[in-house]
Amino acid sequence: MDDVLRPLLVIGGTVTLTLVIGWIIDRMLRVADARHGETRIWGLLRRCQLPLQVLLASSAVQIAYDLFDLELRRNDVFHGVLATVTIAAAGWLAIRVANAVAENILTRYASRTQEEARVRQFRTQLAMLRRVVTSVLAVVAAAVAILLVFPGLRTLGTSMLASAGVIGIIAGVAAQSMLGNLFSGLQVAFGDSVKIGDTVVVEGEWGTVEEISLAFLTVRIWDDRRLTMPVSYFNSRPYENWSRGGNEITGTVFLHLDHTAPVAELRKRLQEFLLGRKDWDGRSWSLVITDTTPTTIEVRAAMSARNADDVWTLRCAVREELITWLRDQHPYALPRVATSPAAVAPTPGV
């Protein structure tokens, strides 16, 4: 009975002690967060409590196991499980700490600058670095756990390293597409061609870049659908980036009208309408005839806006206002379809 009760008491007491230590650390972080309102790092580090608790518990149990000379059946299995949990918790904790530090850096950078484009670029680069660091830590933790828990694999690992050149060539050929997307993701993140939050037109779809991962890029389309594409697409195919060089954009509205349309009055009406719109940024506007056909003229109204969302709303409003105004004030200016009989050519000699 003592062989079972003693280990349970030691392990239970050790876990309880680590819970108390974890609670004390969390209270200290909470106090630090309340005192230092200029930074979010202390509050963000509180998210690390769970992996920290697991790491403390597994490490303390291993120390107590050896310190109190506990004897359990299948000692190797017990030690292997504890070692695996400890390594996994350490990797988990490192990832949480890295994410907390990265988020705090992004928040402080965003508070120091008013340039939204720079903030979005920094967010894109930071997100990519977080994914790379997370992947590296996960692979290292898994490799260390395998080598520690299964010592027999060390010999196998030495043999694999001896033939690393051949394996590298085979793996490179097999994973060519995946590696291509990986390097494309790094190129996109640090090349400033597209950033999180940019408004783009891809494959005829208009939307906002929502996420950039190591292999894929997600675009949130205007109707809330998500278009997921490989990152390599943005390095090899043309696409429109409406946020490149700034968020300001100029929208256009085309109208097909009769030749008798009062263009000067229509231009004046456009100016009056824009002056009452909050989504017009006041930079520029115009109304000109851009083309003519035997039956109609093409009129283009152009107006500037702060961003792609405002310009879409403004274009729709301008189109509706001009058509309504012409219908009510100058209905003759709208396109007409001739329904009279065609004139017959005179007969020769008559």
Helices and strands as residue ranges (DSSP letters): H 2-35, H 41-45, G 46-48, H 49-67, H 75-112, H 116-149, H 153-162, H 164-174, H 176-191, E 199-202, E 205-212, E 216-221, E 226-230, H 233-236, E 240-241, E 249-257, H 263-275, E 285-292, E 297-305, H 308-329, G 331-333
